[in-house]
Amino acid sequence: MSDATLRIDDGRTPRISIAAPSDYFALLKPRVMSLVVFTALTGVVMAPTPPNLVIAFASLLAIAVGAGASGALNMWFESDIDALMTRTRKRPIPSGRLAREEALAFGLVLAGMSIFTLGLVANWLAAGLLAFTIFFYVVIYTMWLKRATPLNIVIGGAAGALPPVVGFAAASGELGLSSLVLFTIIFVWTPPHFWALALLKSDDYARAGIPMLPNVAGPDRTRLEILIYSALLAPIGVLPYLLGYASPAYGLVSTLCGVAFMLFAFATYRNREGDAAKTAARRLFIFSIAYLFALFLTLVVERILHLTAITG
């Protein structure tokens, strides 16, 4: 390890930052941010009245910055375990390119800016929900649940499920049943999605001391839980159609995707040894992303077409 790295790691010696703009961008967790923005957009378009385009854009930008702030604060707090895990050890802080205090300051500034901006351009209900989302992800999930209980993903999934509620509130100034249905879909989707990844990365989590379900209850119990949550998710995914918020086309897409999710989950449950087990878990993880994207994209397209039709 170089002397420069040692100066970074001790956290006390003043130094000149060697971080590049790309390192600060990496702190934002851009892939997670893109999912947050997409689900928040779904909440915006599901509002009962057509949203103002300028307010909608500014709101989504503020939500994106809030998601980035959460990512930066997550990396600040978890830099110790990130250094132990193969999939995270090249992040800016554990690799020595950026100091923890820089990430902390960056995240806090972005968090404050995003909440204040959303309150000004939209309303303070949405801003309060965004503040709660950031708090829940950083304090409740990152600082407490993740290292304390194998239920970390189950409870902590609420943070990732809130963006459509924030988007809906930004567009309408209120909470609505349709946004709570979107919340429920993401909330129930989160455990099988992340447990599929945990099956693939259980050695990483064990090395870092994170009590993910495969490391605490074992891979077979994890596969059973994945199957149970997938069985719950399949009908929940159809709720927007059943409750009248989506068309029969969405009903068909969500039903087919729910059946496919169940098949991938069953394959993961059945294949428990060697490469077949890894392949099944990897396929479930990849399809779970496609599942959520397909459902929410269908809702967005349907709603935009509907709004276009009624506004001429």
CORNOR-V439407 format. One record per residue. N is the residue number from 0. RES is the residue in three letters. NEAR is the number of other C-alpha atoms within 8 Angstrom. Layout:
n=N res=RES near=NEAR
n=N res=RES near=NEAR
This chain:
n=0 res=MET near=4
n=1 res=SER near=5
n=2 res=ASP near=6
n=3 res=ALA near=6
n=4 res=THR near=9
n=5 res=LEU near=9
n=6 res=ARG near=12
n=7 res=ILE near=13
n=8 res=ASP near=8
n=9 res=ASP near=7
n=10 res=GLY near=8
n=11 res=ARG near=5
n=12 res=THR near=7
n=13 res=PRO near=5
n=14 res=ARG near=6
n=15 res=ILE near=4
n=16 res=SER near=7
n=17 res=ILE near=6
n=18 res=ALA near=10
n=19 res=ALA near=6
n=20 res=PRO near=6
n=21 res=SER near=7
n=22 res=ASP near=12
n=23 res=TYR near=11
n=24 res=PHE near=9
n=25 res=ALA near=10
n=26 res=LEU near=13
n=27 res=LEU near=13
n=28 res=LYS near=11
n=29 res=PRO near=9
n=30 res=ARG near=6
n=31 res=VAL near=8
n=32 res=MET near=12
n=33 res=SER near=9
n=34 res=LEU near=8
n=35 res=VAL near=13
n=36 res=VAL near=12
n=37 res=PHE near=8
n=38 res=THR near=11
n=39 res=ALA near=16
n=40 res=LEU near=12
n=41 res=THR near=14
n=42 res=GLY near=16
n=43 res=VAL near=15
n=44 res=VAL near=13
n=45 res=MET near=11
n=46 res=ALA near=12
n=47 res=PRO near=5
n=48 res=THR near=5
n=49 res=PRO near=7
n=50 res=PRO near=11
n=51 res=ASN near=7
n=52 res=LEU near=6
n=53 res=VAL near=6
n=54 res=ILE near=11
n=55 res=ALA near=12
n=56 res=PHE near=8
n=57 res=ALA near=10
n=58 res=SER near=14
n=59 res=LEU near=12
n=60 res=LEU near=8
n=61 res=ALA near=13
n=62 res=ILE near=15
n=63 res=ALA near=12
n=64 res=VAL near=11
n=65 res=GLY near=14
n=66 res=ALA near=13
n=67 res=GLY near=15
n=68 res=ALA near=16
n=69 res=SER near=14
n=70 res=GLY near=12
n=71 res=ALA near=15
n=72 res=LEU near=13
n=73 res=ASN near=10
n=74 res=MET near=12
n=75 res=TRP near=12
n=76 res=PHE near=9
n=77 res=GLU near=9
n=78 res=SER near=11
n=79 res=ASP near=8
n=80 res=ILE near=8
n=81 res=ASP near=13
n=82 res=ALA near=12
n=83 res=LEU near=11
n=84 res=MET near=12
n=85 res=THR near=8
n=86 res=ARG near=5
n=87 res=THR near=9
n=88 res=ARG near=11
n=89 res=LYS near=9
n=90 res=ARG near=11
n=91 res=PRO near=13
n=92 res=ILE near=12
n=93 res=PRO near=12
n=94 res=SER near=10
n=95 res=GLY near=10
n=96 res=ARG near=12
n=97 res=LEU near=14
n=98 res=ALA near=12
n=99 res=ARG near=10
n=100 res=GLU near=7
n=101 res=GLU near=8
n=102 res=ALA near=15
n=103 res=LEU near=11
n=104 res=ALA near=8
n=105 res=PHE near=10
n=106 res=GLY near=14
n=107 res=LEU near=10
n=108 res=VAL near=9
n=109 res=LEU near=12
n=110 res=ALA near=14
n=111 res=GLY near=8
n=112 res=MET near=9
n=113 res=SER near=12
n=114 res=ILE near=14
n=115 res=PHE near=9
n=116 res=THR near=10
n=117 res=LEU near=17
n=118 res=GLY near=13
n=119 res=LEU near=8
n=120 res=VAL near=9
n=121 res=ALA near=12
n=122 res=ASN near=12
n=123 res=TRP near=9
n=124 res=LEU near=11
n=125 res=ALA near=15
n=126 res=ALA near=14
n=127 res=GLY near=10
n=128 res=LEU near=11
n=129 res=LEU near=13
n=130 res=ALA near=10
n=131 res=PHE near=8
n=132 res=THR near=12
n=133 res=ILE near=14
n=134 res=PHE near=9
n=135 res=PHE near=11
n=136 res=TYR near=13
n=137 res=VAL near=12
n=138 res=VAL near=9
n=139 res=ILE near=11
n=140 res=TYR near=13
n=141 res=THR near=13
n=142 res=MET near=10
n=143 res=TRP near=9
n=144 res=LEU near=13
n=145 res=LYS near=14
n=146 res=ARG near=11
n=147 res=ALA near=9
n=148 res=THR near=9
n=149 res=PRO near=10
n=150 res=LEU near=10
n=151 res=ASN near=14
n=152 res=ILE near=11
n=153 res=VAL near=10
n=154 res=ILE near=9
n=155 res=GLY near=15
n=156 res=GLY near=13
n=157 res=ALA near=10
n=158 res=ALA near=11
n=159 res=GLY near=12
n=160 res=ALA near=14
n=161 res=LEU near=11
n=162 res=PRO near=17
n=163 res=PRO near=16
n=164 res=VAL near=17
n=165 res=VAL near=14
n=166 res=GLY near=16
n=167 res=PHE near=19
n=168 res=ALA near=14
n=169 res=ALA near=17
n=170 res=ALA near=14
n=171 res=SER near=11
n=172 res=GLY near=11
n=173 res=GLU near=8
n=174 res=LEU near=10
n=175 res=GLY near=9
n=176 res=LEU near=6
n=177 res=SER near=9
n=178 res=SER near=13
n=179 res=LEU near=10
n=180 res=VAL near=10
n=181 res=LEU near=12
n=182 res=PHE near=14
n=183 res=THR near=10
n=184 res=ILE near=12
n=185 res=ILE near=12
n=186 res=PHE near=13
n=187 res=VAL near=11
n=188 res=TRP near=12
n=189 res=THR near=11
n=190 res=PRO near=13
n=191 res=PRO near=13
n=192 res=HIS near=12
n=193 res=PHE near=10
n=194 res=TRP near=13
n=195 res=ALA near=13
n=196 res=LEU near=11
n=197 res=ALA near=12
n=198 res=LEU near=12
n=199 res=LEU near=9
n=200 res=LYS near=8
n=201 res=SER near=11
n=202 res=ASP near=6
n=203 res=ASP near=10
n=204 res=TYR near=14
n=205 res=ALA near=10
n=206 res=ARG near=9
n=207 res=ALA near=10
n=208 res=GLY near=7
n=209 res=ILE near=10
n=210 res=PRO near=13
n=211 res=MET near=14
n=212 res=LEU near=13
n=213 res=PRO near=14
n=214 res=ASN near=11
n=215 res=VAL near=8
n=216 res=ALA near=8
n=217 res=GLY near=9
n=218 res=PRO near=10
n=219 res=ASP near=9
n=220 res=ARG near=9
n=221 res=THR near=13
n=222 res=ARG near=11
n=223 res=LEU near=9
n=224 res=GLU near=9
n=225 res=ILE near=14
n=226 res=LEU near=13
n=227 res=ILE near=8
n=228 res=TYR near=12
n=229 res=SER near=14
n=230 res=ALA near=9
n=231 res=LEU near=9
n=232 res=LEU near=12
n=233 res=ALA near=15
n=234 res=PRO near=10
n=235 res=ILE near=9
n=236 res=GLY near=12
n=237 res=VAL near=12
n=238 res=LEU near=9
n=239 res=PRO near=12
n=240 res=TYR near=12
n=241 res=LEU near=9
n=242 res=LEU near=7
n=243 res=GLY near=7
n=244 res=TYR near=8
n=245 res=ALA near=13
n=246 res=SER near=9
n=247 res=PRO near=7
n=248 res=ALA near=7
n=249 res=TYR near=13
n=250 res=GLY near=13
n=251 res=LEU near=8
n=252 res=VAL near=11
n=253 res=SER near=12
n=254 res=THR near=12
n=255 res=LEU near=8
n=256 res=CYS near=10
n=257 res=GLY near=14
n=258 res=VAL near=9
n=259 res=ALA near=8
n=260 res=PHE near=14
n=261 res=MET near=12
n=262 res=LEU near=8
n=263 res=PHE near=12
n=264 res=ALA near=13
n=265 res=PHE near=9
n=266 res=ALA near=9
n=267 res=THR near=13
n=268 res=TYR near=12
n=269 res=ARG near=6
n=270 res=ASN near=9
n=271 res=ARG near=9
n=272 res=GLU near=6
n=273 res=GLY near=6
n=274 res=ASP near=6
n=275 res=ALA near=9
n=276 res=ALA near=11
n=277 res=LYS near=10
n=278 res=THR near=8
n=279 res=ALA near=12
n=280 res=ALA near=13
n=281 res=ARG near=11
n=282 res=ARG near=9
n=283 res=LEU near=14
n=284 res=PHE near=12
n=285 res=ILE near=8
n=286 res=PHE near=10
n=287 res=SER near=11
n=288 res=ILE near=9
n=289 res=ALA near=8
n=290 res=TYR near=11
n=291 res=LEU near=9
n=292 res=PHE near=8
n=293 res=ALA near=9
n=294 res=LEU near=12
n=295 res=PHE near=10
n=296 res=LEU near=9
n=297 res=THR near=10
n=298 res=LEU near=11
n=299 res=VAL near=12
n=300 res=VAL near=8
n=301 res=GLU near=10
n=302 res=ARG near=10
n=303 res=ILE near=9
n=304 res=LEU near=8
n=305 res=HIS near=8
n=306 res=LEU near=9
n=307 res=THR near=8
n=308 res=ALA near=7
n=309 res=ILE near=6
n=310 res=THR near=5
n=311 res=GLY near=4
